[in-house]
């Protein structure tokens, strides 16, 4: 049984890189992003792990989202693609529309990553303030950007771990989910600040979130493998 301090210490160590340079981060090997390919073809994205610049205004980073993406990816043996440096841009902007042409480096390379490594799902991790109604919100544009069953898996697991969740009714949906959904299943998740904390008194919320995501990733992978098996059987039958 892993104790609270172990998980908190691991997240704190991972998160340190996102606090550098006044939370603007720093480039790694000349890139503003880092990634790792997992055995399970599901990608956790975190474009706001460091500050971003939107319409000439610098916006705060979504605290701990980068660390959570990396920690959960390693824990679940899946992939991550995380922004580590603020290039005075915002990969997730504009909201509410889907751009026909994209110039953003992070977004362009993320889409290349998804295609190159045949990722079956992108979960784009964001943070929201505690004034929002739900602990977690899953934006999928009324299931247009993601298989309804996948969203159901995540929602059910959040509720099983006593976290309130809805279908993203308070959000417009950003470019990461919108662009990735042109290639594969994708949804945007918003997580309240009170969950994204390394304070011991709120550990039960953090642990509930981690456990629900872990369970959801494995169940989503199993669901996708069953669909693939059926597809192959149909292909054989139709030959």
C-alpha positions in Angstrom: 0.0 0.0 0.0 1.6 3.3 -1.1 1.2 6.0 1.6 0.1 9.5 1.0 3.5 11.1 1.5 5.0 8.9 -1.2 2.5 10.0 -3.8 2.7 13.6 -2.8 6.5 13.5 -2.9 6.5 11.9 -6.3 4.1 14.5 -7.7 6.1 17.4 -6.1 9.3 16.2 -7.7 7.7 15.9 -11.1 6.0 19.3 -10.7 9.2 21.1 -10.0 10.1 21.6 -13.7 6.8 23.4 -14.3 7.5 26.0 -11.5 10.8 27.1 -13.1 11.2 30.6 -14.5 8.2 32.0 -12.7 6.0 29.1 -13.9 7.0 29.7 -17.5 9.1 26.5 -17.5 12.1 25.9 -19.8 12.7 24.3 -23.1 14.1 20.7 -23.2 16.3 19.8 -26.1 15.0 22.9 -27.9 11.4 21.9 -27.6 8.5 23.4 -25.6 7.1 19.9 -24.9 8.1 16.5 -23.7 6.5 13.1 -24.4 6.8 9.5 -23.6 5.2 6.5 -25.5 3.4 4.0 -23.3 2.4 0.4 -23.8 -1.3 1.5 -23.7 -2.1 3.8 -26.6 -3.9 6.4 -24.6 -2.3 9.9 -24.3 -2.6 12.3 -21.4 -2.0 15.9 -22.6 -1.3 19.0 -20.5 -0.9 22.1 -22.5 -1.3 24.5 -19.6 1.2 22.9 -17.3 3.1 26.2 -17.6 1.8 29.7 -18.2 0.3 30.6 -21.5 -0.3 33.8 -23.5 -3.8 34.4 -24.8 -4.7 37.5 -26.8 -1.6 39.3 -25.4 -2.5 38.4 -21.8 -0.4 36.1 -19.8 -2.5 33.5 -18.0 -1.6 31.4 -15.0 -0.6 27.8 -15.4 -3.1 25.0 -14.4 -1.2 23.9 -11.3 -0.2 20.3 -11.1 -1.8 19.3 -14.4 1.6 18.5 -16.0 2.8 16.5 -13.0 -0.5 14.6 -13.0 -0.3 13.7 -16.7 3.2 12.3 -16.3 2.6 10.5 -13.0 -0.6 8.9 -14.2 0.9 8.0 -17.6 3.8 6.2 -15.9 1.4 4.6 -13.3 -1.0 3.3 -16.0 1.7 2.5 -18.7 0.1 4.9 -21.2 1.6 7.9 -23.0 1.9 11.6 -22.1 2.5 14.8 -24.1 3.1 17.8 -21.9 4.0 21.4 -22.5 7.1 22.5 -20.5 7.8 26.0 -21.8 5.7 29.1 -22.4 6.4 30.3 -25.9 4.0 33.2 -25.5 1.2 31.1 -27.0 -1.7 28.9 -26.0 -2.2 25.6 -27.8 -5.8 25.3 -26.6 -7.0 28.7 -27.9 -9.4 29.8 -29.4 -12.3 28.1 -27.6 -15.6 27.2 -29.1 -14.5 26.7 -32.7 -12.3 24.3 -34.6 -9.6 25.9 -36.6 -9.1 24.7 -40.2 -5.4 25.4 -40.1 -3.1 25.2 -37.1 0.3 26.9 -36.6 0.9 26.1 -32.9 4.0 23.8 -32.4 2.6 21.9 -29.5 -0.7 21.2 -31.2 0.9 20.3 -34.5 3.4 17.9 -32.9 0.7 16.3 -30.6 -1.3 15.5 -33.7 1.7 14.0 -35.4 2.4 12.0 -32.2 -1.2 10.6 -32.2 -0.9 9.5 -35.8 2.6 8.1 -35.5 1.9 5.9 -32.5 -1.8 5.1 -33.2 -3.2 6.5 -30.0 -6.8 5.5 -29.4 -7.7 8.3 -26.9 -6.4 11.7 -25.9 -7.4 13.0 -22.5 -6.6 16.7 -22.3 -6.0 17.7 -18.7 -6.9 21.2 -17.5 -7.6 22.9 -14.1 -10.5 25.0 -13.0 -11.3 27.1 -9.9 -13.2 25.9 -6.9 -16.2 28.1 -7.7 -17.1 25.7 -10.6 -20.0 23.5 -9.8 -18.4 20.0 -10.3 -15.2 18.4 -9.1 -14.5 17.2 -12.7 -16.1 18.1 -16.1 -15.6 16.0 -19.2 -16.1 18.1 -22.4 -16.7 16.1 -25.5 -19.1 18.4 -27.5 -22.1 16.1 -26.8 -20.0 13.0 -27.7 -19.0 14.4 -31.1 -15.4 14.3 -30.2 -15.4 11.0 -28.2 -17.2 7.7 -28.1 -20.1 7.9 -25.6 -19.1 4.7 -23.9 -15.6 6.1 -23.1 -17.1 9.1 -21.5 -19.5 6.9 -19.5 -16.5 4.8 -18.2 -14.8 7.9 -16.9 -18.0 9.5 -15.4 -18.9 6.2 -13.7 -15.5 5.9 -12.1 -15.4 9.5 -10.8 -18.8 8.9 -9.2 -17.7 5.6 -7.7 -14.9 7.5 -6.0 -17.3 10.2 -4.8 -16.2 12.9 -7.2 -19.0 15.0 -8.8 -18.8 15.1 -12.6 -20.8 16.4 -15.5 -20.5 16.6 -19.3 -18.6 19.9 -19.5 -21.7 22.1 -19.5 -19.6 25.1 -18.2 -17.0 24.9 -20.9 -16.6 25.6 -24.7 -13.9 23.1 -25.5 -10.4 24.1 -26.8 -8.3 23.3 -29.8 -6.5 20.3 -28.3 -9.6 18.2 -28.0 -11.1 19.6 -31.2 -8.0 19.0 -33.3 -7.2 15.6 -31.8 -10.8 14.4 -32.3 -10.2 14.8 -36.1 -7.9 11.8 -35.7 -9.1 9.8 -32.7 -11.3 9.9 -29.7 -10.6 12.9 -27.4 -12.1 14.8 -24.5 -11.1 17.7 -22.3 -11.2 17.2 -18.5 -11.4 20.1 -16.1 -10.3 19.5 -12.5 -11.0 21.7 -9.5 -8.1 23.3 -7.7 -9.0 21.6 -4.4 -8.2 18.3 -6.1 -5.0 19.5 -7.7 -3.2 20.0 -4.4 -0.2 18.6 -2.5 -1.7 19.4 0.9 -2.0 16.4 3.1 -5.5 17.4 4.3 -6.9 17.2 0.8 -5.1 14.0 -0.1 -8.3 11.9 -0.1 -9.5 14.0 -3.1 -6.2 13.7 -5.0 -6.1 10.0 -4.4 -9.8 9.6 -5.5 -8.9 11.4 -8.7 -5.8 9.3 -9.4 -7.7 6.0 -8.7 -10.6 7.0 -10.9 -8.3 7.9 -13.8 -6.3 4.7 -13.5 -9.4 2.5 -13.5 -10.9 4.4 -16.4 -7.7 4.0 -18.5 -7.6 0.3 -18.1 -11.4 -0.1 -18.7 -11.1 2.1 -21.8 -8.3 0.0 -23.2 -10.2 -3.2 -22.6 -13.3 -1.7 -24.3 -11.2 -0.6 -27.3 -9.6 -4.0 -27.6 -13.0 -5.7 -27.6 -14.2 -3.3 -30.4 -11.0 -4.1 -32.4 -11.6 -7.9 -31.9 -15.2 -7.5 -33.3 -13.9 -5.4 -36.2 -11.3 -8.1 -37.2 -13.9 -10.8 -36.9 -16.2 -8.9 -39.2 -13.4 -8.3 -41.6 -12.6 -12.0 -41.7 -16.3 -12.8 -42.2 -16.7 -10.4 -45.1 -13.6 -11.6 -47.0 
